[in-house]
Amino acid sequence: MDTASTLMGLGLMFIFMAPIGFLLFNQSFEAKKSAKKMAFLAAQHKLKLDEIDSISGISIGMDRNSRRILFLGSQKSVVVDPKKYGEVVLIKTDDEGQLISDLDRTRKISLQFNGKNGTTEQLVFYSEEKDPVTQKSDRLELALKWKKLCSNIC
């Protein structure tokens, strides 16, 4: 009877621990895949990334020598030269696209680079349609950090 109870307990433990192990493995695999893609794109654009941040689905890095930023989002990769822009603005918008300050109503978080000649470039850090709501504050902190870094360059 003790052997049967032990085996049943171990079986139940395995059943409940296997999904957690799978999620951890999958998260590690996605992080490695993102790092490889960032390294490939950096080499392709002749960048040596000194500072890199990554949150599931987003990777961003900066080459301090050339002062360029490589952003790898869910849909595209962008190389931005902040020196070409006059200012960097953190934008939080709601459902209608109106600028807001309330994080709970925020539907999109992005950094917008405004050029002196009217050109703009936008890096989307959070979009409610594509990203989990639980990461909204983490992505906002990441966007604030990179706004500060980019503002020092502009």
Order of alpha helices (4+ residues) and beta strands (2+ residues): alpha-beta-beta-beta-beta-beta-beta-beta-alpha
